[in-house]
Amino acid sequence: MLTLSPDPPVSMQDTTLAIELQDGGQPVVGATVAMTLTMPGCPMAPSYPEATEVSNGIYRAQTVLTMAGAWQADADVSLQYTSHQFTFFFATK
């Protein structure tokens, strides 16, 4: 699950993206979460905010979303010998 703060995010202001990872209802700890932010309708370069674990199963990244509109957040999650990819969509004001 992805949560945003503020929600909805506002362009050109600090935005926190938090991903909660669970497996069977239990928090996933010790994962590496690589994030890629893009605007599917706009040919601009992606951004790569660094996500760090802040508590059991919660991984947070800080960024500034440079434009209003539709955004896509791709999260590549690696843990031991497995990896999973998640995609989230949201919009800024």
C-alpha positions in Angstrom: 0.0 0.0 0.0 1.2 3.5 -0.9 0.3 6.5 1.2 1.2 10.1 0.4 1.7 13.1 2.6 0.1 15.6 1.8 -2.7 13.7 0.2 -3.3 14.8 -2.5 0.2 15.9 -3.1 0.9 19.5 -4.4 3.4 20.1 -7.2 6.6 21.9 -6.2 6.2 21.0 -2.5 7.8 18.3 -0.4 6.0 15.0 -0.6 6.4 11.9 1.4 5.7 8.5 -0.2 5.3 5.7 2.3 5.1 2.0 1.2 3.8 -0.6 3.7 5.0 -4.1 2.9 3.4 -7.1 4.4 3.5 -10.9 3.7 0.7 -12.9 5.2 -0.3 -10.0 7.4 3.2 -9.7 8.9 5.5 -6.7 8.2 8.3 -7.3 5.7 11.5 -6.0 7.3 15.0 -5.6 5.9 13.9 -5.1 2.2 15.5 -2.8 -0.3 13.0 -0.6 -2.0 14.1 1.2 -5.2 11.6 3.7 -6.4 11.1 5.3 -9.9 8.7 8.2 -10.4 7.4 9.1 -13.8 4.6 11.1 -15.5 3.2 8.7 -18.1 1.7 11.5 -20.2 4.8 13.7 -20.1 8.2 12.9 -21.7 10.4 14.0 -18.8 13.2 12.2 -17.1 12.2 9.9 -14.2 13.2 10.6 -10.6 14.6 8.1 -8.2 13.8 9.0 -4.6 15.6 6.9 -2.0 13.3 4.8 0.2 14.5 3.8 3.6 12.9 1.6 6.3 11.5 3.8 9.1 9.7 1.1 11.1 8.6 -2.6 10.7 7.5 -2.9 7.1 7.2 0.9 6.4 9.6 2.4 3.8 9.6 6.1 3.2 10.9 8.4 0.5 10.9 12.2 0.2 10.6 14.0 -3.1 9.3 17.2 -4.8 6.9 16.4 -7.6 7.7 19.0 -10.2 4.4 19.2 -12.2 0.7 18.9 -11.5 -0.9 15.9 -13.2 -0.9 12.1 -13.3 2.1 10.3 -11.8 3.3 6.7 -11.6 5.4 5.3 -8.8 7.2 2.0 -9.5 8.7 0.2 -6.5 11.2 -2.6 -6.9 11.3 -4.6 -3.7 14.2 -7.0 -3.0 14.5 -9.2 0.0 17.1 -12.0 0.2 16.8 -14.0 -3.0 13.4 -12.6 -4.2 12.2 -9.5 -5.8 8.7 -8.0 -6.5 7.6 -5.0 -8.5 4.6 -2.8 -7.6 3.1 0.1 -9.5 1.0 2.9 -8.0 -0.8 5.7 -9.7 -1.7 9.1 -8.2 -2.2 12.7 -9.2 -0.9 16.1 -8.0 -2.8 19.3 -7.8 
